[in-house]
Amino acid sequence: MTTHDIGRHLHCYGIGSVASPHLDALASQGVMFRQAFCTAPQCSPSRASLATGRYPHNNGVLGLAHPGFDWELDVPHAASVFTGAGFEAHLFGGQHVTLHPDSLGFTTISRVGRNSRSSGRASSHCWIFRVA
């Protein structure tokens, strides 16, 4: 699961004023990154790296995924890999890897949020993978 631009502003990272019981529970049972870096200064290449496990120069997304800068993945997105392995891959909200979210391999795309458009971009981003 990924979330959009929340950084380390969560209770599990020591921000006491933030109530995030479900993410705290997930963090206590999973892996938390305490020292990490991003692969690019722009969000699209960084998200593409999260989704592929490859650096931007190896995944094809070298810049922002906006009209006029239509970067596309040259390698499979995690959604495609998971669906190929028998999982369901759900996208809630949007993504900022491509202008063509239908090409990423998600089983279900639910466009929600105040900026939902046919481009698939929205105000929140969440991927969920579960056994089909």
Secondary structure as the mmCIF struct_conf table of DSSP 4:
data_model
#
loop_
_struct_conf.conf_type_id
_struct_conf.id
_struct_conf.beg_label_comp_id
_struct_conf.beg_label_asym_id
_struct_conf.beg_label_seq_id
_struct_conf.end_label_comp_id
_struct_conf.end_label_asym_id
_struct_conf.end_label_seq_id
BEND BEND1 HIS A 4 ASP A 5
TURN_TY1_P TURN_TY1_P1 GLY A 7 ARG A 8
BEND BEND2 LEU A 10 LEU A 10
HELX_RH_3T_P HELX_RH_3T_P1 HIS A 11 TYR A 13
TURN_TY1_P TURN_TY1_P2 GLY A 14 GLY A 14
TURN_TY1_P TURN_TY1_P3 GLY A 16 SER A 17
HELX_RH_AL_P HELX_RH_AL_P1 PRO A 21 GLN A 29
BEND BEND3 GLY A 30 GLY A 30
BEND BEND4 ARG A 34 GLN A 35
BEND BEND5 THR A 39 GLN A 42
HELX_RH_AL_P HELX_RH_AL_P2 CYS A 43 THR A 52
BEND BEND6 GLY A 53 ARG A 54
HELX_RH_AL_P HELX_RH_AL_P3 PRO A 56 ASN A 59
BEND BEND7 GLY A 60 GLY A 60
BEND BEND8 GLY A 63 GLY A 63
STRN STRN1 HIS A 66 HIS A 66
TURN_TY1_P TURN_TY1_P4 PRO A 67 GLY A 68
STRN STRN2 PHE A 69 PHE A 69
BEND BEND9 ASP A 74 VAL A 75
HELX_RH_AL_P HELX_RH_AL_P4 ALA A 78 GLY A 84
TURN_TY1_P TURN_TY1_P5 ALA A 85 GLY A 86
STRN STRN3 PHE A 87 GLY A 93
BEND BEND10 HIS A 96 VAL A 97
BEND BEND11 LEU A 99 LEU A 99
HELX_RH_3T_P HELX_RH_3T_P2 PRO A 101 SER A 103
BEND BEND12 LEU A 104 LEU A 104
BEND BEND13 THR A 107 THR A 107
STRN STRN4 THR A 108 SER A 110
BEND BEND14 GLY A 113 GLY A 113
TURN_TY1_P TURN_TY1_P6 ARG A 114 ASN A 115
TURN_TY1_P TURN_TY1_P7 SER A 118 SER A 119
BEND BEND15 SER A 123 SER A 123
STRN STRN5 HIS A 125 VAL A 131
#
